[in-house]
Amino acid sequence: MITLRFDMRAPTWGAASTAELYAAALDMAEWGEQHGALALVISEHHHADDGYLPSPLILAAAIAGRTKSTPISVGAVLAPLYDPVKLAEDMVVVDLVSGGRASFILAVGYRPAEYEMFGHD
């Protein structure tokens, strides 16, 4: 049993470029589905030196386009950092393009730098 988790960290000392890592993530998701992965999990953080994934819903939609049946879990979406209507709309689109395979975990976050970045306290 396998679950694949994507946080897209790309440290500067890494051998692959950020673009190569994102392309590899899509390949890995497709591979995971072909080999019985139970879930594809996508994380979110902002203001991270290592490039931690700032746009999980976009990656979830891209993964949905490369897979057909494996559940996609976006966990966690840092809900207070989004406009609530836009977030709801984006979540609906991910759900639609994934054929209902998407699930979302909403969280408040814990990093002050993320809140500062978006002008929230």
DAKASUL-V833177 format. One record per pair of residues at least 24 apart in sequence whose ideal C-beta (glycine too) atoms are under 10 Angstrom apart, sorted by the first residue. I is the first residue (numbers start at 1). J is the second residue. If there is no record, write none. Layout:
BEGIN
I/J + I/J
END
This chain:
BEGIN
1/36 + 1/37 + 1/38 + 1/39 + 2/31 + 2/32 + 2/35 + 2/36 + 2/37 + 2/38 + 2/39 + 3/32 + 3/37 + 3/38 + 3/39 + 3/40 + 3/41 + 3/70 + 3/71 + 3/73 + 4/28 + 4/29 + 4/31 + 4/32 + 4/33 + 4/35 + 4/37 + 4/38 + 4/39 + 4/40 + 4/41 + 4/42 + 4/63 + 4/70 + 5/39 + 5/40 + 5/41 + 5/42 + 5/43 + 5/73 + 5/75 + 6/40 + 6/41 + 6/42 + 6/43 + 6/53 + 6/56 + 6/59 + 6/60 + 6/63 + 6/72 + 7/41 + 7/42 + 7/43 + 7/44 + 7/45 + 7/48 + 7/50 + 7/51 + 7/52 + 7/53 + 7/56 + 7/59 + 8/42 + 8/43 + 8/44 + 8/45 + 8/48 + 8/50 + 8/51 + 8/52 + 8/53 + 8/54 + 8/55 + 8/56 + 8/59 + 9/43 + 9/45 + 9/48 + 9/49 + 9/50 + 9/51 + 9/52 + 9/53 + 10/48 + 10/50 + 10/51 + 10/52 + 10/53 + 11/49 + 11/50 + 11/51 + 12/49 + 12/50 + 12/51 + 13/50 + 14/50 + 14/51 + 18/51 + 21/51 + 22/51 + 22/53 + 22/59 + 22/62 + 25/53 + 25/59 + 25/62 + 25/63 + 25/66 + 26/59 + 26/62 + 26/63 + 26/65 + 26/66 + 26/67 + 27/66 + 28/63 + 28/66 + 29/59 + 29/60 + 29/62 + 29/63 + 29/64 + 29/65 + 29/66 + 29/67 + 29/70 + 29/72 + 30/63 + 30/65 + 30/66 + 30/67 + 30/68 + 30/70 + 31/66 + 31/67 + 32/63 + 32/67 + 32/70 + 33/63 + 33/66 + 33/67 + 33/68 + 33/69 + 33/70 + 34/67 + 34/70 + 36/70 + 37/67 + 37/69 + 37/70 + 37/71 + 38/70 + 38/71 + 39/70 + 39/71 + 39/72 + 39/73 + 39/75 + 39/101 + 39/103 + 40/64 + 40/66 + 40/67 + 40/70 + 40/71 + 40/72 + 40/73 + 40/74 + 40/98 + 40/101 + 40/102 + 41/71 + 41/72 + 41/73 + 41/74 + 41/75 + 41/103 + 41/105 + 42/72 + 42/73 + 42/74 + 42/75 + 42/76 + 42/77 + 42/94 + 42/102 + 42/104 + 43/73 + 43/74 + 43/75 + 43/76 + 43/77 + 43/105 + 44/74 + 44/75 + 44/76 + 44/77 + 44/78 + 44/81 + 44/105 + 44/107 + 44/109 + 44/114 + 45/76 + 45/78 + 45/109 + 45/110 + 45/111 + 45/113 + 45/114 + 46/78 + 46/81 + 46/109 + 46/111 + 46/113 + 46/114 + 46/115 + 46/116 + 46/117 + 46/118 + 47/111 + 47/112 + 47/113 + 47/114 + 47/115 + 47/116 + 47/117 + 47/118 + 48/111 + 48/113 + 48/114 + 54/78 + 54/81 + 54/114 + 54/117 + 55/90 + 56/90 + 56/94 + 56/104 + 57/82 + 57/87 + 57/90 + 57/91 + 57/93 + 57/94 + 57/102 + 57/104 + 58/90 + 58/94 + 59/94 + 60/90 + 60/91 + 60/93 + 60/94 + 60/95 + 60/97 + 60/98 + 60/101 + 60/102 + 60/103 + 60/104 + 61/90 + 61/93 + 61/94 + 61/95 + 61/96 + 61/97 + 61/98 + 61/102 + 62/97 + 63/94 + 63/97 + 63/98 + 63/101 + 63/102 + 64/93 + 64/94 + 64/95 + 64/96 + 64/97 + 64/98 + 64/99 + 64/101 + 64/102 + 65/97 + 65/98 + 67/98 + 67/99 + 67/101 + 68/98 + 68/99 + 68/101 + 69/98 + 69/99 + 69/101 + 70/98 + 70/101 + 71/98 + 71/100 + 71/101 + 71/102 + 71/103 + 72/97 + 72/98 + 72/99 + 72/101 + 72/102 + 72/103 + 72/104 + 73/101 + 73/102 + 73/103 + 73/104 + 73/105 + 74/102 + 74/103 + 74/104 + 74/105 + 74/106 + 75/103 + 75/104 + 75/105 + 75/106 + 75/107 + 76/104 + 76/105 + 76/106 + 76/107 + 76/108 + 76/109 + 77/104 + 77/105 + 77/106 + 77/107 + 77/109 + 78/106 + 78/107 + 78/108 + 78/109 + 78/110 + 78/111 + 78/114 + 78/115 + 78/118 + 79/104 + 79/105 + 79/106 + 79/107 + 79/108 + 79/109 + 80/106 + 80/107 + 80/108 + 80/109 + 80/114 + 80/115 + 80/118 + 80/120 + 81/108 + 81/109 + 81/114 + 81/115 + 81/117 + 81/118 + 81/119 + 81/120 + 82/106 + 82/118
END
